[in-house]
Amino acid sequence: MSDSKRLLHFTTDVVDAVVCLNGVIPDVHVFEAFASKPLIAADGAIVPITELGIRAEFIVGDLDSVPQELLTQVKGISEIVHVSDQDSNDFEKALRFASVQTWNRLMVVGMHGGDLEHTLNNWSVLMRYAQSMDITAHELSRVAIPIFSSFSFSPTENEILSLVPQPHARISTHGFVWNLNNEELSLGTRTGARNRADSDVVEVTLHEGSLLFFCDARLPRTPIMA
């Protein structure tokens, strides 16, 4: 692949919609940062969202995790989209729904929490759909960005940056405390977690494979690759 680098930067008003999964729900201020955007609650996520006093425009899923009394309560407030397909999880159902609405730039929250296999499966879904959609995951004060090409990025001073292969990548880096030179990363063998910026601009040359790039959140700005 070409070593020409795209620019990863943060900007405002690029998210089409927010997808909330039934994991660890962020603070209200995260939802407030995207108050003008449609909010899709994936199945049981509507429960904690409602407890926070937040309205979801859409509830999407097989609805097996939503109490009937809550569905009755939100009927007419949220559009309920029942998808009975058991071959996909609620995250996939929400992404497919967003795609039908032509919402292709998404911020996802609530990916972690509950059983570990749910979290791992959500990351698998994220990487699969990120090949055709622009999806960023927000967790606590960090964001995870699926990477399929070489890029440059302007970090804050000493910002902690992670390059986690999905599941394999061969990369070179510049501007990190610990740089890599055409080296392989692989889940279960070697990952690039918890590195640190050592320059005003860092560069990642992705020779092959794909990554999840973790950096600090910059709400209400969200990342975009130009």
C-alpha positions as CSV (number, residue, x, y, z in Angstrom):
1,M,0.0,0.0,0.0
2,S,1.0,3.6,-0.5
3,D,2.9,5.4,2.4
4,S,1.2,8.7,1.6
5,K,-0.3,9.9,4.9
6,R,-3.8,11.2,5.6
7,L,-4.4,13.8,8.3
8,L,-6.2,12.7,11.3
9,H,-7.7,15.7,13.1
10,F,-10.6,16.7,15.4
11,T,-13.4,19.0,14.3
12,T,-17.0,19.9,15.2
13,D,-20.3,18.9,13.7
14,V,-19.1,15.9,11.6
15,V,-21.1,13.2,13.5
16,D,-24.4,12.1,11.8
17,A,-25.7,10.2,14.8
18,V,-24.7,8.8,18.2
19,V,-25.1,5.0,18.9
20,C,-25.4,4.0,22.6
21,L,-24.8,0.4,23.5
22,N,-25.8,-1.3,26.7
23,G,-22.5,-1.0,28.5
24,V,-20.9,1.6,30.7
25,I,-22.9,4.7,29.9
26,P,-21.0,8.0,29.8
27,D,-21.8,11.1,31.8
28,V,-24.6,13.3,30.6
29,H,-22.2,15.9,29.3
30,V,-21.2,13.5,26.5
31,F,-24.7,13.2,25.3
32,E,-25.2,17.0,25.7
33,A,-22.2,17.5,23.3
34,F,-24.2,15.8,20.6
35,A,-27.7,17.0,21.6
36,S,-28.4,18.2,18.0
37,K,-27.7,14.7,16.6
38,P,-30.1,11.7,16.5
39,L,-29.5,9.2,19.4
40,I,-29.9,5.5,18.7
41,A,-30.2,3.3,21.7
42,A,-29.3,-0.3,21.0
43,D,-31.9,-2.4,22.8
44,G,-31.3,-2.4,26.6
45,A,-29.3,0.8,26.5
46,I,-32.6,2.7,26.6
47,V,-32.9,1.7,30.3
48,P,-29.9,3.7,31.7
49,I,-30.4,6.5,29.1
50,T,-34.0,7.0,30.4
51,E,-32.7,7.0,34.0
52,L,-30.3,9.8,33.0
53,G,-33.3,11.8,31.7
54,I,-32.0,11.5,28.1
55,R,-34.3,11.0,25.2
56,A,-33.3,8.6,22.4
57,E,-34.9,9.2,19.0
58,F,-34.7,5.5,18.2
59,I,-34.6,2.2,20.0
60,V,-33.2,-0.5,17.8
61,G,-32.8,-4.2,18.6
62,D,-34.7,-7.4,19.3
63,L,-35.9,-5.7,22.5
64,D,-35.2,-8.7,24.8
65,S,-33.5,-6.4,27.3
66,V,-36.2,-3.7,27.5
67,P,-39.0,-4.0,30.2
68,Q,-42.4,-3.8,28.6
69,E,-43.4,-1.0,30.9
70,L,-40.5,1.1,29.7
71,L,-41.5,0.5,26.0
72,T,-45.0,1.7,26.9
73,Q,-43.5,4.7,28.6
74,V,-41.3,5.8,25.7
75,K,-43.8,4.9,23.0
76,G,-44.5,8.2,21.1
77,I,-41.3,9.7,22.4
78,S,-38.9,7.3,20.7
79,E,-39.3,5.4,17.5
80,I,-39.1,1.7,18.3
81,V,-37.4,-0.4,15.6
82,H,-37.9,-4.1,16.4
83,V,-35.4,-6.3,14.5
84,S,-35.8,-9.9,15.4
85,D,-32.7,-11.2,13.5
86,Q,-30.8,-13.5,15.9
87,D,-27.7,-13.7,13.6
88,S,-26.5,-10.2,14.5
89,N,-26.1,-8.5,17.8
90,D,-27.8,-5.2,18.8
91,F,-24.7,-3.2,17.8
92,E,-24.9,-4.5,14.3
93,K,-28.7,-3.9,14.1
94,A,-28.1,-0.2,15.2
95,L,-25.3,0.2,12.6
96,R,-27.5,-1.2,9.8
97,F,-30.3,1.1,10.8
98,A,-28.0,4.1,10.7
99,S,-26.7,3.1,7.3
100,V,-30.3,2.9,5.9
101,Q,-30.7,6.5,7.2
102,T,-27.5,7.4,5.4
103,W,-25.9,8.2,8.7
104,N,-22.3,7.0,8.0
105,R,-20.3,9.1,10.5
106,L,-21.1,7.7,14.0
107,M,-20.0,8.2,17.5
108,V,-20.4,5.0,19.6
109,V,-20.7,5.0,23.4
110,G,-21.3,2.2,25.9
111,M,-19.2,-0.5,24.2
112,H,-17.7,-1.8,27.4
113,G,-19.5,-3.4,30.3
114,G,-21.4,-6.6,31.1
115,D,-19.9,-9.9,29.9
116,L,-16.4,-9.8,28.4
117,E,-17.5,-11.6,25.3
118,H,-20.0,-8.9,24.6
119,T,-17.2,-6.3,24.7
120,L,-14.9,-8.3,22.5
121,N,-17.7,-9.0,20.0
122,N,-18.5,-5.3,19.9
123,W,-14.9,-4.5,18.9
124,S,-15.1,-7.1,16.2
125,V,-18.3,-5.5,14.8
126,L,-16.7,-2.0,15.1
127,M,-13.7,-3.0,12.9
128,R,-15.9,-4.8,10.3
129,Y,-18.3,-2.0,9.8
130,A,-15.6,0.7,10.0
131,Q,-14.4,-0.5,6.6
132,S,-17.4,1.2,5.0
133,M,-18.5,3.7,7.7
134,D,-16.7,6.4,9.7
135,I,-17.1,5.1,13.3
136,T,-15.4,6.3,16.4
137,A,-15.8,4.8,19.9
138,H,-15.8,7.1,22.9
139,E,-15.0,5.5,26.3
140,L,-14.5,7.6,29.4
141,S,-12.0,10.3,28.4
142,R,-10.5,8.4,25.4
143,V,-11.5,7.7,21.8
144,A,-10.7,4.6,19.7
145,I,-10.4,5.2,15.9
146,P,-10.3,2.4,13.4
147,I,-7.2,2.9,11.1
148,F,-6.8,1.4,7.6
149,S,-4.2,3.7,6.2
150,S,-1.1,5.7,7.0
151,F,-1.8,9.0,8.9
152,S,-0.3,12.0,10.7
153,F,-1.8,13.5,13.9
154,S,-1.0,16.5,16.1
155,P,-1.1,15.3,19.8
156,T,-1.1,17.4,22.9
157,E,2.2,17.5,24.8
158,N,3.1,14.0,26.1
159,E,-0.3,12.6,25.1
160,I,-0.6,8.9,25.7
161,L,-1.3,7.1,22.3
162,S,-1.9,3.5,21.6
163,L,-1.7,1.5,18.4
164,V,-3.5,-1.8,18.9
165,P,-3.4,-4.2,15.9
166,Q,-6.7,-5.6,14.6
167,P,-5.5,-8.4,14.6
168,H,-2.2,-7.8,12.8
169,A,-0.3,-4.8,11.5
170,R,3.1,-3.9,10.2
171,I,4.0,-0.3,10.9
172,S,6.6,2.4,11.1
173,T,6.2,5.4,13.4
174,H,7.8,8.8,13.9
175,G,7.3,11.3,16.8
176,F,6.6,8.8,19.5
177,V,8.8,8.1,22.6
178,W,9.1,4.5,21.4
179,N,9.2,4.4,17.7
180,L,8.8,1.4,15.4
181,N,10.6,0.7,12.2
182,N,8.7,-1.6,9.8
183,E,7.8,-3.8,12.8
184,E,5.0,-6.2,13.3
185,L,2.2,-6.0,15.9
186,S,-0.2,-8.8,16.5
187,L,-2.9,-9.5,19.1
188,G,-1.6,-12.2,21.5
189,T,2.0,-11.4,20.7
190,R,2.9,-7.7,20.7
191,T,0.8,-4.6,20.7
192,G,1.6,-0.9,20.8
193,A,-0.4,0.2,23.8
194,R,0.4,3.2,26.0
195,N,3.1,4.9,24.0
196,R,3.6,8.6,24.3
197,A,3.9,11.5,21.9
198,D,7.4,13.1,21.7
199,S,6.7,15.6,18.9
200,D,4.2,18.2,17.8
201,V,3.2,15.8,15.0
202,V,3.3,12.0,15.1
203,E,3.3,9.9,12.0
204,V,2.2,6.3,11.5
205,T,3.0,4.4,8.3
206,L,0.8,1.4,8.0
207,H,2.5,-1.0,5.6
208,E,-0.2,-3.7,6.1
209,G,-3.0,-4.7,8.3
210,S,-5.3,-2.4,10.4
211,L,-5.2,-0.7,13.8
212,L,-7.3,0.8,16.6
213,F,-5.7,4.2,17.4
214,F,-6.4,5.5,20.9
215,C,-6.0,9.1,22.0
216,D,-7.6,11.6,24.3
217,A,-11.1,12.7,23.6
218,R,-11.6,16.3,22.6
219,L,-15.4,16.8,23.0
220,P,-17.4,18.3,21.4
221,R,-14.9,17.8,18.6
222,T,-14.6,14.4,17.0
223,P,-12.0,12.8,14.8
224,I,-12.0,12.7,11.0
225,M,-9.5,11.5,8.5
226,A,-8.8,14.0,5.6
